[in-house]
Amino acid sequence: MILYPLTFKPILKEVIWGGSDICPFKGITPERTGIGESWEVSHVEGHYSVVANGPLEDKTLEELIDSYGPQLVGSKVQKRFGHRFPLLIKFIDARDNLSIQVHPNDELAEKRHHSFGKTEMWYVIKTAPGAALYSGFSQQIDADEYVRRVGDNTLMDVLKKYLVKPGDVFFLPAGRVHAIGSGCFIAEIQQTSDITYRIYDYNRKDANGNTRELHTGLAKDAIDYTFHSDYQTHYTPVRNQSVDLVSCKYFTTNLLDLDAPVVSDFSALDSFVIYICMEGKALIEDNAGQKVSVHQGQTVLIPAETKTVSVTPVPSAKLLETYISV
């Protein structure tokens, strides 16, 4: 069959730090609080996305890859990443500060966990007053100082803190220490990996008085200690044009801020394309005339066999567009 633009049923994660923004943002009723994450497109084992529209409704992403591999993800993408869909798309709503953490790169993750590493990016959707993120170190430190600071509870003194606003972007290559702060609602694009090393958790205790496990030793070898003066991604918004936010070997992500239609030619790309609707509504149509309407909070997967895509805002829309540049 000719594949068509696919939407998926969100996988909602209820967690102790979850807020109340995800359901109203996505238009889910009845609304639920305590939802910390909505996994929009997932091929994490045990958490496979399920198609929500069209003839393939109720098929899992795993079944789609089994049946339509290169048609769906692209020949070069499948050759590089095998049977695993390479990206995990999430919304994250933090009512409380999340732990300070780091993710291993591909080499270390494969050696220790037989997994991909985890490079990711954040796009800030909404913030509470004073909301902040942490990304990277505020000064040069080494592995020994890192271990010492974890031990004496001074690690936060050398983390780079950013007060954030909607539209802010952060690229987080594997090895970069980071954390999402209270009051942040973000979209996250990441490698398909669930490997996280917890570095610091504010000495919080659970109901039984126990602190959460820290992965100090594992993280020591995973951290990139390279100091940068600024870890934020800066860009200039341009209406009705594709604005490059992040280009790395794992994904390319662009911003589309539209009040007029745009047409993109993906015939030479050989990759799926994902649209994540940040604001408004849009009609997405492929070269075969197959259409899907999307609204704020929805995510659409465009199969790799698609040649061209038109996005028509109704009457305006803001979307993230992401794919693999192989």
Contacts in CASP RR format, 6 or more apart in sequence:
PFRMAT RR
TARGET T0000
AUTHOR 0000-0000-0000
METHOD contacts of the structure
MODEL  1
MILYPLTFKPILKEVIWGGSDICPFKGITPERTGIGESWEVSHVEGHYSV
VANGPLEDKTLEELIDSYGPQLVGSKVQKRFGHRFPLLIKFIDARDNLSI
QVHPNDELAEKRHHSFGKTEMWYVIKTAPGAALYSGFSQQIDADEYVRRV
GDNTLMDVLKKYLVKPGDVFFLPAGRVHAIGSGCFIAEIQQTSDITYRIY
DYNRKDANGNTRELHTGLAKDAIDYTFHSDYQTHYTPVRNQSVDLVSCKY
FTTNLLDLDAPVVSDFSALDSFVIYICMEGKALIEDNAGQKVSVHQGQTV
LIPAETKTVSVTPVPSAKLLETYISV
1 55 0 8 1.000
2 288 0 8 1.000
2 290 0 8 1.000
2 305 0 8 1.000
3 68 0 8 1.000
3 71 0 8 1.000
3 72 0 8 1.000
3 303 0 8 1.000
3 305 0 8 1.000
3 306 0 8 1.000
4 54 0 8 1.000
4 286 0 8 1.000
4 288 0 8 1.000
4 290 0 8 1.000
4 292 0 8 1.000
4 303 0 8 1.000
5 284 0 8 1.000
5 286 0 8 1.000
5 290 0 8 1.000
5 291 0 8 1.000
5 292 0 8 1.000
5 300 0 8 1.000
5 301 0 8 1.000
5 302 0 8 1.000
5 303 0 8 1.000
5 306 0 8 1.000
6 51 0 8 1.000
6 53 0 8 1.000
6 56 0 8 1.000
6 64 0 8 1.000
6 300 0 8 1.000
6 301 0 8 1.000
6 302 0 8 1.000
6 303 0 8 1.000
7 51 0 8 1.000
7 52 0 8 1.000
7 53 0 8 1.000
7 292 0 8 1.000
7 294 0 8 1.000
7 298 0 8 1.000
7 299 0 8 1.000
7 300 0 8 1.000
7 301 0 8 1.000
8 40 0 8 1.000
8 41 0 8 1.000
8 49 0 8 1.000
8 50 0 8 1.000
8 51 0 8 1.000
8 52 0 8 1.000
8 61 0 8 1.000
8 299 0 8 1.000
8 301 0 8 1.000
9 49 0 8 1.000
9 50 0 8 1.000
9 51 0 8 1.000
9 52 0 8 1.000
10 26 0 8 1.000
10 28 0 8 1.000
10 38 0 8 1.000
10 39 0 8 1.000
10 40 0 8 1.000
11 38 0 8 1.000
11 39 0 8 1.000
11 42 0 8 1.000
11 47 0 8 1.000
11 49 0 8 1.000
12 22 0 8 1.000
12 28 0 8 1.000
12 32 0 8 1.000
12 35 0 8 1.000
12 37 0 8 1.000
12 38 0 8 1.000
13 35 0 8 1.000
13 36 0 8 1.000
13 37 0 8 1.000
13 38 0 8 1.000
13 39 0 8 1.000
14 32 0 8 1.000
14 34 0 8 1.000
14 35 0 8 1.000
14 36 0 8 1.000
15 34 0 8 1.000
15 35 0 8 1.000
15 36 0 8 1.000
15 37 0 8 1.000
16 96 0 8 1.000
17 36 0 8 1.000
17 94 0 8 1.000
17 95 0 8 1.000
17 96 0 8 1.000
17 97 0 8 1.000
17 98 0 8 1.000
18 33 0 8 1.000
18 34 0 8 1.000
18 35 0 8 1.000
18 36 0 8 1.000
18 93 0 8 1.000
18 94 0 8 1.000
18 95 0 8 1.000
18 96 0 8 1.000
19 33 0 8 1.000
19 34 0 8 1.000
19 35 0 8 1.000
19 36 0 8 1.000
19 93 0 8 1.000
19 94 0 8 1.000
19 95 0 8 1.000
20 31 0 8 1.000
20 33 0 8 1.000
20 34 0 8 1.000
20 35 0 8 1.000
20 93 0 8 1.000
20 95 0 8 1.000
21 93 0 8 1.000
21 126 0 8 1.000
21 185 0 8 1.000
22 28 0 8 1.000
22 35 0 8 1.000
22 36 0 8 1.000
22 37 0 8 1.000
22 38 0 8 1.000
22 91 0 8 1.000
22 93 0 8 1.000
22 185 0 8 1.000
23 29 0 8 1.000
23 31 0 8 1.000
23 32 0 8 1.000
23 33 0 8 1.000
23 35 0 8 1.000
24 31 0 8 1.000
25 91 0 8 1.000
25 125 0 8 1.000
25 126 0 8 1.000
25 185 0 8 1.000
25 296 0 8 1.000
25 297 0 8 1.000
26 38 0 8 1.000
26 91 0 8 1.000
26 296 0 8 1.000
26 297 0 8 1.000
26 298 0 8 1.000
27 295 0 8 1.000
27 296 0 8 1.000
27 297 0 8 1.000
34 95 0 8 1.000
35 93 0 8 1.000
36 92 0 8 1.000
36 93 0 8 1.000
36 94 0 8 1.000
36 95 0 8 1.000
37 90 0 8 1.000
37 91 0 8 1.000
37 92 0 8 1.000
37 93 0 8 1.000
38 90 0 8 1.000
38 91 0 8 1.000
39 47 0 8 1.000
39 49 0 8 1.000
39 88 0 8 1.000
39 89 0 8 1.000
39 90 0 8 1.000
40 49 0 8 1.000
40 89 0 8 1.000
40 90 0 8 1.000
40 91 0 8 1.000
40 276 0 8 1.000
40 299 0 8 1.000
41 49 0 8 1.000
41 61 0 8 1.000
41 85 0 8 1.000
41 87 0 8 1.000
41 88 0 8 1.000
41 89 0 8 1.000
41 274 0 8 1.000
41 299 0 8 1.000
41 301 0 8 1.000
42 48 0 8 1.000
42 49 0 8 1.000
42 61 0 8 1.000
42 88 0 8 1.000
42 89 0 8 1.000
42 192 0 8 1.000
43 49 0 8 1.000
43 61 0 8 1.000
43 62 0 8 1.000
43 65 0 8 1.000
43 84 0 8 1.000
43 85 0 8 1.000
43 88 0 8 1.000
43 192 0 8 1.000
44 88 0 8 1.000
44 192 0 8 1.000
44 194 0 8 1.000
48 60 0 8 1.000
48 61 0 8 1.000
48 62 0 8 1.000
49 60 0 8 1.000
49 61 0 8 1.000
50 58 0 8 1.000
50 59 0 8 1.000
50 60 0 8 1.000
50 61 0 8 1.000
51 57 0 8 1.000
51 58 0 8 1.000
51 59 0 8 1.000
51 60 0 8 1.000
51 61 0 8 1.000
51 64 0 8 1.000
53 292 0 8 1.000
56 64 0 8 1.000
61 85 0 8 1.000
64 72 0 8 1.000
65 72 0 8 1.000
65 73 0 8 1.000
65 83 0 8 1.000
65 85 0 8 1.000
68 303 0 8 1.000
69 78 0 8 1.000
70 78 0 8 1.000
70 304 0 8 1.000
71 303 0 8 1.000
71 304 0 8 1.000
71 305 0 8 1.000
72 272 0 8 1.000
72 303 0 8 1.000
72 304 0 8 1.000
72 305 0 8 1.000
73 81 0 8 1.000
73 85 0 8 1.000
73 86 0 8 1.000
73 271 0 8 1.000
73 272 0 8 1.000
73 304 0 8 1.000
74 270 0 8 1.000
74 271 0 8 1.000
74 272 0 8 1.000
74 304 0 8 1.000
74 305 0 8 1.000
75 270 0 8 1.000
75 304 0 8 1.000
76 270 0 8 1.000
76 271 0 8 1.000
76 326 0 8 1.000
77 86 0 8 1.000
77 270 0 8 1.000
77 271 0 8 1.000
77 272 0 8 1.000
77 304 0 8 1.000
77 324 0 8 1.000
77 326 0 8 1.000
80 86 0 8 1.000
80 324 0 8 1.000
80 326 0 8 1.000
81 116 0 8 1.000
84 116 0 8 1.000
84 192 0 8 1.000
85 192 0 8 1.000
86 116 0 8 1.000
86 191 0 8 1.000
86 192 0 8 1.000
86 250 0 8 1.000
86 251 0 8 1.000
86 324 0 8 1.000
87 189 0 8 1.000
87 190 0 8 1.000
87 191 0 8 1.000
87 192 0 8 1.000
87 250 0 8 1.000
87 251 0 8 1.000
87 274 0 8 1.000
87 322 0 8 1.000
87 324 0 8 1.000
88 188 0 8 1.000
88 189 0 8 1.000
88 190 0 8 1.000
88 191 0 8 1.000
88 192 0 8 1.000
88 193 0 8 1.000
89 187 0 8 1.000
89 188 0 8 1.000
89 189 0 8 1.000
89 274 0 8 1.000
89 276 0 8 1.000
89 299 0 8 1.000
89 322 0 8 1.000
90 187 0 8 1.000
90 188 0 8 1.000
90 190 0 8 1.000
91 125 0 8 1.000
91 185 0 8 1.000
91 186 0 8 1.000
91 187 0 8 1.000
91 188 0 8 1.000
91 297 0 8 1.000
92 180 0 8 1.000
92 184 0 8 1.000
92 185 0 8 1.000
92 186 0 8 1.000
92 187 0 8 1.000
92 188 0 8 1.000
93 184 0 8 1.000
93 185 0 8 1.000
94 180 0 8 1.000
94 181 0 8 1.000
94 182 0 8 1.000
94 183 0 8 1.000
94 184 0 8 1.000
94 185 0 8 1.000
95 182 0 8 1.000
95 183 0 8 1.000
96 181 0 8 1.000
96 182 0 8 1.000
97 179 0 8 1.000
97 180 0 8 1.000
97 181 0 8 1.000
97 182 0 8 1.000
97 202 0 8 1.000
98 179 0 8 1.000
98 180 0 8 1.000
98 181 0 8 1.000
99 179 0 8 1.000
99 198 0 8 1.000
99 199 0 8 1.000
99 200 0 8 1.000
99 201 0 8 1.000
99 202 0 8 1.000
99 212 0 8 1.000
100 134 0 8 1.000
100 155 0 8 1.000
100 156 0 8 1.000
100 159 0 8 1.000
100 177 0 8 1.000
100 178 0 8 1.000
100 179 0 8 1.000
100 198 0 8 1.000
100 199 0 8 1.000
100 200 0 8 1.000
100 201 0 8 1.000
101 177 0 8 1.000
101 178 0 8 1.000
101 179 0 8 1.000
101 196 0 8 1.000
101 197 0 8 1.000
101 198 0 8 1.000
101 199 0 8 1.000
101 219 0 8 1.000
102 175 0 8 1.000
102 176 0 8 1.000
102 177 0 8 1.000
102 178 0 8 1.000
102 196 0 8 1.000
102 197 0 8 1.000
102 199 0 8 1.000
102 219 0 8 1.000
102 222 0 8 1.000
102 223 0 8 1.000
103 109 0 8 1.000
103 117 0 8 1.000
103 118 0 8 1.000
103 119 0 8 1.000
103 120 0 8 1.000
103 172 0 8 1.000
103 174 0 8 1.000
103 175 0 8 1.000
103 193 0 8 1.000
103 195 0 8 1.000
103 196 0 8 1.000
103 197 0 8 1.000
103 222 0 8 1.000
104 112 0 8 1.000
104 113 0 8 1.000
104 117 0 8 1.000
104 118 0 8 1.000
104 174 0 8 1.000
104 175 0 8 1.000
104 195 0 8 1.000
104 197 0 8 1.000
104 218 0 8 1.000
104 222 0 8 1.000
105 117 0 8 1.000
105 119 0 8 1.000
105 174 0 8 1.000
105 175 0 8 1.000
105 222 0 8 1.000
106 116 0 8 1.000
106 117 0 8 1.000
106 174 0 8 1.000
108 117 0 8 1.000
108 221 0 8 1.000
108 222 0 8 1.000
109 115 0 8 1.000
109 116 0 8 1.000
109 117 0 8 1.000
109 118 0 8 1.000
109 174 0 8 1.000
109 193 0 8 1.000
109 195 0 8 1.000
110 116 0 8 1.000
110 117 0 8 1.000
112 218 0 8 1.000
113 195 0 8 1.000
115 193 0 8 1.000
115 194 0 8 1.000
115 195 0 8 1.000
116 191 0 8 1.000
116 192 0 8 1.000
116 193 0 8 1.000
117 174 0 8 1.000
117 191 0 8 1.000
117 193 0 8 1.000
117 195 0 8 1.000
118 174 0 8 1.000
118 190 0 8 1.000
118 191 0 8 1.000
118 193 0 8 1.000
118 195 0 8 1.000
118 196 0 8 1.000
119 172 0 8 1.000
119 173 0 8 1.000
119 174 0 8 1.000
119 190 0 8 1.000
119 191 0 8 1.000
119 248 0 8 1.000
119 250 0 8 1.000
120 172 0 8 1.000
120 188 0 8 1.000
120 189 0 8 1.000
120 190 0 8 1.000
120 191 0 8 1.000
121 169 0 8 1.000
121 170 0 8 1.000
121 171 0 8 1.000
121 172 0 8 1.000
121 188 0 8 1.000
121 189 0 8 1.000
121 190 0 8 1.000
121 233 0 8 1.000
121 245 0 8 1.000
121 246 0 8 1.000
121 251 0 8 1.000
121 253 0 8 1.000
122 133 0 8 1.000
122 168 0 8 1.000
122 169 0 8 1.000
122 170 0 8 1.000
122 172 0 8 1.000
122 180 0 8 1.000
122 186 0 8 1.000
122 187 0 8 1.000
122 188 0 8 1.000
123 167 0 8 1.000
123 168 0 8 1.000
123 169 0 8 1.000
123 186 0 8 1.000
123 187 0 8 1.000
123 188 0 8 1.000
123 189 0 8 1.000
123 245 0 8 1.000
123 253 0 8 1.000
123 255 0 8 1.000
123 278 0 8 1.000
123 320 0 8 1.000
124 133 0 8 1.000
124 164 0 8 1.000
124 165 0 8 1.000
124 166 0 8 1.000
124 167 0 8 1.000
124 168 0 8 1.000
124 169 0 8 1.000
124 184 0 8 1.000
124 185 0 8 1.000
124 186 0 8 1.000
125 166 0 8 1.000
125 167 0 8 1.000
125 185 0 8 1.000
125 186 0 8 1.000
125 187 0 8 1.000
125 278 0 8 1.000
126 166 0 8 1.000
126 185 0 8 1.000
127 164 0 8 1.000
127 165 0 8 1.000
127 166 0 8 1.000
127 183 0 8 1.000
127 184 0 8 1.000
127 185 0 8 1.000
128 182 0 8 1.000
128 183 0 8 1.000
128 184 0 8 1.000
130 163 0 8 1.000
130 183 0 8 1.000
131 163 0 8 1.000
131 164 0 8 1.000
131 181 0 8 1.000
131 182 0 8 1.000
131 183 0 8 1.000
131 184 0 8 1.000
132 161 0 8 1.000
132 162 0 8 1.000
132 163 0 8 1.000
132 164 0 8 1.000
132 181 0 8 1.000
132 184 0 8 1.000
133 161 0 8 1.000
133 162 0 8 1.000
133 164 0 8 1.000
133 168 0 8 1.000
133 170 0 8 1.000
133 178 0 8 1.000
133 179 0 8 1.000
133 180 0 8 1.000
133 181 0 8 1.000
133 184 0 8 1.000
134 159 0 8 1.000
134 160 0 8 1.000
134 161 0 8 1.000
134 162 0 8 1.000
134 177 0 8 1.000
134 178 0 8 1.000
134 179 0 8 1.000
134 181 0 8 1.000
135 160 0 8 1.000
135 162 0 8 1.000
135 170 0 8 1.000
135 172 0 8 1.000
135 176 0 8 1.000
135 177 0 8 1.000
135 178 0 8 1.000
135 231 0 8 1.000
135 232 0 8 1.000
136 159 0 8 1.000
136 160 0 8 1.000
136 176 0 8 1.000
136 177 0 8 1.000
136 178 0 8 1.000
136 228 0 8 1.000
136 231 0 8 1.000
137 158 0 8 1.000
137 159 0 8 1.000
137 160 0 8 1.000
137 177 0 8 1.000
137 225 0 8 1.000
137 227 0 8 1.000
138 158 0 8 1.000
138 159 0 8 1.000
138 160 0 8 1.000
138 161 0 8 1.000
139 158 0 8 1.000
139 227 0 8 1.000
140 225 0 8 1.000
140 227 0 8 1.000
141 149 0 8 1.000
141 158 0 8 1.000
141 225 0 8 1.000
141 227 0 8 1.000
142 225 0 8 1.000
143 220 0 8 1.000
143 221 0 8 1.000
143 223 0 8 1.000
143 225 0 8 1.000
145 158 0 8 1.000
146 155 0 8 1.000
146 219 0 8 1.000
146 220 0 8 1.000
146 223 0 8 1.000
146 225 0 8 1.000
147 216 0 8 1.000
147 217 0 8 1.000
147 220 0 8 1.000
149 155 0 8 1.000
149 157 0 8 1.000
149 158 0 8 1.000
150 199 0 8 1.000
150 200 0 8 1.000
150 214 0 8 1.000
150 216 0 8 1.000
151 216 0 8 1.000
153 200 0 8 1.000
153 203 0 8 1.000
155 199 0 8 1.000
155 200 0 8 1.000
156 200 0 8 1.000
159 177 0 8 1.000
159 179 0 8 1.000
160 231 0 8 1.000
162 168 0 8 1.000
162 170 0 8 1.000
162 231 0 8 1.000
162 232 0 8 1.000
164 184 0 8 1.000
168 232 0 8 1.000
169 232 0 8 1.000
169 233 0 8 1.000
169 235 0 8 1.000
169 245 0 8 1.000
169 246 0 8 1.000
170 178 0 8 1.000
170 231 0 8 1.000
170 232 0 8 1.000
170 233 0 8 1.000
171 233 0 8 1.000
171 246 0 8 1.000
171 248 0 8 1.000
172 178 0 8 1.000
173 224 0 8 1.000
173 248 0 8 1.000
174 191 0 8 1.000
174 222 0 8 1.000
174 224 0 8 1.000
175 222 0 8 1.000
175 223 0 8 1.000
175 224 0 8 1.000
176 224 0 8 1.000
176 231 0 8 1.000
177 199 0 8 1.000
177 223 0 8 1.000
180 186 0 8 1.000
187 276 0 8 1.000
187 278 0 8 1.000
187 320 0 8 1.000
189 246 0 8 1.000
189 251 0 8 1.000
189 253 0 8 1.000
189 276 0 8 1.000
189 320 0 8 1.000
189 322 0 8 1.000
191 250 0 8 1.000
197 215 0 8 1.000
197 218 0 8 1.000
197 219 0 8 1.000
197 222 0 8 1.000
198 212 0 8 1.000
198 213 0 8 1.000
198 214 0 8 1.000
198 215 0 8 1.000
198 219 0 8 1.000
199 214 0 8 1.000
199 215 0 8 1.000
199 216 0 8 1.000
199 219 0 8 1.000
200 214 0 8 1.000
201 211 0 8 1.000
201 212 0 8 1.000
201 214 0 8 1.000
203 211 0 8 1.000
204 211 0 8 1.000
204 212 0 8 1.000
205 211 0 8 1.000
206 212 0 8 1.000
233 245 0 8 1.000
233 246 0 8 1.000
235 243 0 8 1.000
235 244 0 8 1.000
235 245 0 8 1.000
235 255 0 8 1.000
236 243 0 8 1.000
237 243 0 8 1.000
237 255 0 8 1.000
237 257 0 8 1.000
238 257 0 8 1.000
239 257 0 8 1.000
239 258 0 8 1.000
239 259 0 8 1.000
240 257 0 8 1.000
240 258 0 8 1.000
240 259 0 8 1.000
240 260 0 8 1.000
240 262 0 8 1.000
241 262 0 8 1.000
242 254 0 8 1.000
242 255 0 8 1.000
242 256 0 8 1.000
242 262 0 8 1.000
242 264 0 8 1.000
242 321 0 8 1.000
243 254 0 8 1.000
243 255 0 8 1.000
243 256 0 8 1.000
243 257 0 8 1.000
244 252 0 8 1.000
244 253 0 8 1.000
244 254 0 8 1.000
245 253 0 8 1.000
245 254 0 8 1.000
245 255 0 8 1.000
245 320 0 8 1.000
246 252 0 8 1.000
246 253 0 8 1.000
247 253 0 8 1.000
247 325 0 8 1.000
249 325 0 8 1.000
250 324 0 8 1.000
251 322 0 8 1.000
251 323 0 8 1.000
251 324 0 8 1.000
252 322 0 8 1.000
252 323 0 8 1.000
252 324 0 8 1.000
252 325 0 8 1.000
253 320 0 8 1.000
253 321 0 8 1.000
253 322 0 8 1.000
254 320 0 8 1.000
254 321 0 8 1.000
254 322 0 8 1.000
255 318 0 8 1.000
255 319 0 8 1.000
255 320 0 8 1.000
255 321 0 8 1.000
256 262 0 8 1.000
256 311 0 8 1.000
256 317 0 8 1.000
256 318 0 8 1.000
256 319 0 8 1.000
256 320 0 8 1.000
256 321 0 8 1.000
257 318 0 8 1.000
258 282 0 8 1.000
258 311 0 8 1.000
258 313 0 8 1.000
258 316 0 8 1.000
258 317 0 8 1.000
258 318 0 8 1.000
258 319 0 8 1.000
259 313 0 8 1.000
259 315 0 8 1.000
259 316 0 8 1.000
260 313 0 8 1.000
261 310 0 8 1.000
261 311 0 8 1.000
261 312 0 8 1.000
261 313 0 8 1.000
262 310 0 8 1.000
262 311 0 8 1.000
263 308 0 8 1.000
263 309 0 8 1.000
263 310 0 8 1.000
263 311 0 8 1.000
264 273 0 8 1.000
264 308 0 8 1.000
264 309 0 8 1.000
264 310 0 8 1.000
264 311 0 8 1.000
264 321 0 8 1.000
265 307 0 8 1.000
265 308 0 8 1.000
266 273 0 8 1.000
266 302 0 8 1.000
266 306 0 8 1.000
266 307 0 8 1.000
266 308 0 8 1.000
266 309 0 8 1.000
266 323 0 8 1.000
267 307 0 8 1.000
267 308 0 8 1.000
269 304 0 8 1.000
269 323 0 8 1.000
269 325 0 8 1.000
270 304 0 8 1.000
270 326 0 8 1.000
271 304 0 8 1.000
271 323 0 8 1.000
271 324 0 8 1.000
271 325 0 8 1.000
271 326 0 8 1.000
272 301 0 8 1.000
272 302 0 8 1.000
272 303 0 8 1.000
272 304 0 8 1.000
272 323 0 8 1.000
272 324 0 8 1.000
273 301 0 8 1.000
273 302 0 8 1.000
273 306 0 8 1.000
273 309 0 8 1.000
273 321 0 8 1.000
273 322 0 8 1.000
273 323 0 8 1.000
274 299 0 8 1.000
274 300 0 8 1.000
274 301 0 8 1.000
274 302 0 8 1.000
274 320 0 8 1.000
274 321 0 8 1.000
274 322 0 8 1.000
274 323 0 8 1.000
275 282 0 8 1.000
275 284 0 8 1.000
275 294 0 8 1.000
275 299 0 8 1.000
275 300 0 8 1.000
275 302 0 8 1.000
275 311 0 8 1.000
275 319 0 8 1.000
275 320 0 8 1.000
275 321 0 8 1.000
276 297 0 8 1.000
276 298 0 8 1.000
276 299 0 8 1.000
276 319 0 8 1.000
276 320 0 8 1.000
276 322 0 8 1.000
277 294 0 8 1.000
277 295 0 8 1.000
277 296 0 8 1.000
277 297 0 8 1.000
277 298 0 8 1.000
277 299 0 8 1.000
277 300 0 8 1.000
277 317 0 8 1.000
277 318 0 8 1.000
277 319 0 8 1.000
278 296 0 8 1.000
278 297 0 8 1.000
278 318 0 8 1.000
278 319 0 8 1.000
278 320 0 8 1.000
279 296 0 8 1.000
279 316 0 8 1.000
279 317 0 8 1.000
279 318 0 8 1.000
280 295 0 8 1.000
280 296 0 8 1.000
280 313 0 8 1.000
280 314 0 8 1.000
280 316 0 8 1.000
280 317 0 8 1.000
280 318 0 8 1.000
281 293 0 8 1.000
281 294 0 8 1.000
281 295 0 8 1.000
281 296 0 8 1.000
281 313 0 8 1.000
281 314 0 8 1.000
281 317 0 8 1.000
282 293 0 8 1.000
282 294 0 8 1.000
282 311 0 8 1.000
282 312 0 8 1.000
282 313 0 8 1.000
282 314 0 8 1.000
282 317 0 8 1.000
282 319 0 8 1.000
283 291 0 8 1.000
283 292 0 8 1.000
283 293 0 8 1.000
283 294 0 8 1.000
283 311 0 8 1.000
283 312 0 8 1.000
283 314 0 8 1.000
284 291 0 8 1.000
284 292 0 8 1.000
284 293 0 8 1.000
284 294 0 8 1.000
284 300 0 8 1.000
284 302 0 8 1.000
284 309 0 8 1.000
284 310 0 8 1.000
284 311 0 8 1.000
284 312 0 8 1.000
285 291 0 8 1.000
285 309 0 8 1.000
285 310 0 8 1.000
285 312 0 8 1.000
286 302 0 8 1.000
286 306 0 8 1.000
286 307 0 8 1.000
286 308 0 8 1.000
286 309 0 8 1.000
287 306 0 8 1.000
287 307 0 8 1.000
287 308 0 8 1.000
287 309 0 8 1.000
288 306 0 8 1.000
292 300 0 8 1.000
293 314 0 8 1.000
294 300 0 8 1.000
294 317 0 8 1.000
294 319 0 8 1.000
302 309 0 8 1.000
311 317 0 8 1.000
311 319 0 8 1.000
END
